[in-house]
Amino acid sequence: MTRLESIKLIGDLLTKIDVLRGSLMPDSPNRTALDRIRKSLDKKQLVLSQNQFDDNTQEYINAAKKLEDINKEVKKTISKIEKLVETIENLKRLVGAVENIIKVAIPFA
């Protein structure tokens, strides 16, 4: 996965999170969790988009693979409201995967 593909993946997820958030009451604890996740992913996407880095290093490739794997799990549940708790847990893992990409690609960010 290239730098641009990782940025696009996060953007696509932000859109899906927005749709999911819209189906929940504003004071719902799950909505609050999704709001926090969305804000975190948005900030991390901005960091990735504002910085140039080598997306051909083995560290980046490994981190991007982890992101792709977790994204596949999120895709399985994000459109199913009955799987909301599982989706939130997977999204939290995905945030960690993005943090890892930033750590290996932009160590001083």
C-alpha positions as CSV (number, residue, x, y, z in Angstrom):
1,M,0.0,0.0,0.0
2,T,1.4,3.4,-1.0
3,R,1.2,6.6,1.0
4,L,-1.6,7.8,-1.1
5,E,-3.5,4.5,-0.8
6,S,-3.2,4.7,3.0
7,I,-4.6,8.2,3.0
8,K,-7.5,7.2,0.8
9,L,-8.2,4.2,3.0
10,I,-8.5,6.4,6.0
11,G,-10.7,8.9,4.1
12,D,-13.0,6.1,3.0
13,L,-13.3,5.0,6.6
14,L,-14.1,8.5,7.8
15,T,-17.0,8.6,5.4
16,K,-18.3,5.2,6.6
17,I,-17.9,6.3,10.2
18,D,-19.9,9.5,9.4
19,V,-22.7,7.4,8.0
20,L,-22.7,5.1,11.0
21,R,-22.6,8.0,13.5
22,G,-25.6,9.5,11.7
23,S,-27.7,6.4,12.7
24,L,-27.1,6.9,16.4
25,M,-28.5,9.4,18.9
26,P,-26.0,12.2,19.7
27,D,-25.9,11.2,23.4
28,S,-25.3,7.5,22.8
29,P,-22.1,6.2,24.3
30,N,-21.4,4.4,21.0
31,R,-21.8,7.7,19.1
32,T,-19.4,9.3,21.5
33,A,-16.8,6.5,20.9
34,L,-17.2,6.9,17.2
35,D,-16.8,10.7,17.5
36,R,-13.5,10.2,19.3
37,I,-12.3,7.6,16.8
38,R,-13.3,9.8,13.8
39,K,-11.5,12.8,15.3
40,S,-8.4,10.8,15.9
41,L,-8.3,9.2,12.4
42,D,-8.9,12.7,10.8
43,K,-5.9,14.1,12.6
44,K,-3.7,11.1,11.7
45,Q,-4.8,11.3,8.0
46,L,-3.7,15.0,8.0
47,V,-0.3,14.1,9.4
48,L,0.1,11.5,6.7
49,S,-1.0,13.9,3.9
50,Q,1.2,16.7,5.1
51,N,4.4,14.7,5.3
52,Q,6.5,13.0,2.6
53,F,8.0,9.7,3.5
54,D,9.4,6.5,1.9
55,D,6.6,4.0,1.5
56,N,9.0,1.4,0.3
57,T,10.7,0.6,3.6
58,Q,10.1,-2.8,5.1
59,E,8.8,-1.2,8.3
60,Y,6.2,0.8,6.4
61,I,5.2,-2.2,4.3
62,N,4.7,-4.3,7.4
63,A,2.7,-1.5,9.1
64,A,0.6,-0.9,6.0
65,K,-0.2,-4.7,5.8
66,K,-1.5,-4.6,9.3
67,L,-3.7,-1.6,8.5
68,E,-5.1,-3.4,5.4
69,D,-5.8,-6.5,7.5
70,I,-7.7,-4.6,10.2
71,N,-9.5,-2.6,7.5
72,K,-10.8,-5.9,6.0
73,E,-12.3,-6.7,9.5
74,V,-13.9,-3.3,9.8
75,K,-15.5,-3.7,6.4
76,K,-17.2,-6.9,7.5
77,T,-19.0,-5.2,10.4
78,I,-19.3,-1.4,9.8
79,S,-22.6,-1.6,7.9
80,K,-24.2,-3.9,10.5
81,I,-25.6,-2.0,13.4
82,E,-25.9,-5.2,15.4
83,K,-22.1,-5.5,15.2
84,L,-21.5,-2.0,16.4
85,V,-19.4,-2.9,19.5
86,E,-17.2,-5.2,17.3
87,T,-16.8,-2.4,14.8
88,I,-15.8,0.1,17.4
89,E,-13.2,-2.3,18.8
90,N,-11.8,-2.9,15.3
91,L,-11.7,0.8,14.6
92,K,-9.7,1.3,17.8
93,R,-7.2,-1.3,16.6
94,L,-7.2,0.5,13.2
95,V,-6.3,3.8,14.9
96,G,-3.4,2.0,16.6
97,A,-2.3,0.6,13.2
98,V,-2.3,4.2,11.7
99,E,-0.3,5.4,14.7
100,N,2.2,2.7,14.0
101,I,2.5,3.8,10.3
102,I,3.1,7.3,11.5
103,K,5.7,6.1,14.0
104,V,7.7,4.1,11.4
105,A,7.2,6.5,8.4
106,I,7.5,9.9,10.2
107,P,9.3,9.3,13.4
108,F,9.4,13.0,14.4
109,A,5.7,13.8,13.7
